[in-house]
Amino acid sequence: MADATEERLHFAWKNFEDQQAIIRAADLKAGYLVTFLLFFGASTIPLGREVLPKLRWDGAGAFTSGLYAATYDLSVIGFVWSMYLISHVMTPRVAKHPREPKPGADLLYFGHVARFETSDKYFEAVMGARPDQILRNVTDQIFELALIAKVKMDSLRAFSKSFKLTLAAWFMSTAVGFWIMSWK
């Protein structure tokens, strides 16, 4: 029986570490993508200041000016929406079920651990927990981490679509903007 419990605990702990690694990777990816997004957003504004006075709304320049305005607006809207989506990846998450610690339970999550008055009381709680209770603590946290990972990955997928659209609009807006700047 002890060997089976130990194997389950080892399996669960490995899963716990894997879930944490997925969450860290999502956060790291989000951080890199925000940097790129900020570059695209920041480079749009100075070019827009140069291009907007040169727009022509009559004759041959009307189509190009309209194309620039549309792609510029799309890139700005895409930037704002993408920042909103990526913020969901980077938002800190906490346990959904705050409750008072019970004997043998709530021994792993930092919010629960911090509720113990002293480290000695926490130590006593861990020492008094049965192996199945320790396993339950780990599996409860795995479940919480899986929920967090799902939200982060879903947000990254949504961000990826928005980022691609924003990037395409940025390239088009920038190319058309440089062409308009060459007008006399």
Solvent accessible surface area in square Angstrom, and as a share of the most:
residue,aa,sasa,rsa
1,M,188,0.84
2,A,78,0.61
3,D,105,0.54
4,A,39,0.30
5,T,20,0.11
6,E,119,0.54
7,E,122,0.55
8,R,127,0.47
9,L,54,0.27
10,H,134,0.60
11,F,143,0.60
12,A,4,0.03
13,W,98,0.34
14,K,108,0.46
15,N,44,0.23
16,F,20,0.08
17,E,80,0.36
18,D,60,0.31
19,Q,32,0.14
20,Q,56,0.25
21,A,50,0.39
22,I,78,0.40
23,I,21,0.11
24,R,144,0.53
25,A,58,0.45
26,A,3,0.02
27,D,53,0.27
28,L,109,0.54
29,K,110,0.47
30,A,0,0.00
31,G,33,0.32
32,Y,134,0.51
33,L,38,0.19
34,V,22,0.12
35,T,87,0.51
36,F,113,0.47
37,L,0,0.00
38,L,85,0.42
39,F,116,0.48
40,F,24,0.10
41,G,13,0.13
42,A,64,0.49
43,S,36,0.23
44,T,11,0.07
45,I,91,0.46
46,P,71,0.45
47,L,20,0.10
48,G,1,0.01
49,R,172,0.63
50,E,100,0.45
51,V,0,0.00
52,L,91,0.45
53,P,106,0.67
54,K,82,0.35
55,L,28,0.14
56,R,97,0.35
57,W,153,0.54
58,D,109,0.56
59,G,67,0.65
60,A,105,0.81
61,G,4,0.04
62,A,34,0.26
63,F,159,0.66
64,T,8,0.05
65,S,0,0.00
66,G,28,0.27
67,L,55,0.28
68,Y,1,0.00
69,A,29,0.23
70,A,59,0.46
71,T,14,0.08
72,Y,40,0.15
73,D,77,0.40
74,L,72,0.36
75,S,5,0.03
76,V,63,0.36
77,I,114,0.58
78,G,6,0.06
79,F,50,0.21
80,V,94,0.54
81,W,130,0.46
82,S,0,0.00
83,M,58,0.26
84,Y,110,0.42
85,L,17,0.09
86,I,1,0.00
87,S,48,0.31
88,H,66,0.29
89,V,0,0.00
90,M,83,0.37
91,T,61,0.35
92,P,118,0.74
93,R,64,0.23
94,V,103,0.59
95,A,18,0.14
96,K,129,0.55
97,H,105,0.47
98,P,96,0.60
99,R,95,0.35
100,E,131,0.59
101,P,39,0.25
102,K,114,0.48
103,P,126,0.79
104,G,5,0.05
105,A,30,0.23
106,D,11,0.06
107,L,8,0.04
108,L,55,0.28
109,Y,35,0.13
110,F,144,0.60
111,G,21,0.20
112,H,9,0.04
113,V,43,0.25
114,A,80,0.62
115,R,91,0.33
116,F,40,0.17
117,E,139,0.62
118,T,70,0.41
119,S,91,0.58
120,D,99,0.51
121,K,94,0.40
122,Y,59,0.23
123,F,123,0.51
124,E,112,0.50
125,A,22,0.17
126,V,54,0.31
127,M,133,0.59
128,G,59,0.57
129,A,14,0.11
130,R,134,0.49
131,P,87,0.54
132,D,78,0.40
133,Q,37,0.17
134,I,45,0.23
135,L,31,0.15
136,R,158,0.58
137,N,12,0.06
138,V,6,0.03
139,T,53,0.31
140,D,44,0.23
141,Q,19,0.09
142,I,21,0.11
143,F,125,0.52
144,E,22,0.10
145,L,23,0.12
146,A,38,0.29
147,L,57,0.28
148,I,32,0.16
149,A,9,0.07
150,K,122,0.52
151,V,65,0.37
152,K,10,0.04
153,M,65,0.29
154,D,60,0.31
155,S,14,0.09
156,L,14,0.07
157,R,139,0.51
158,A,41,0.31
159,F,1,0.00
160,S,41,0.27
161,K,152,0.64
162,S,12,0.08
163,F,27,0.11
164,K,133,0.56
165,L,96,0.48
166,T,3,0.02
167,L,45,0.23
168,A,60,0.47
169,A,5,0.04
170,W,28,0.10
171,F,116,0.48
172,M,90,0.40
173,S,3,0.02
174,T,25,0.15
175,A,62,0.48
176,V,10,0.06
177,G,0,0.00
178,F,120,0.50
179,W,143,0.50
180,I,0,0.00
181,M,64,0.29
182,S,73,0.47
183,W,37,0.13
184,K,222,0.94
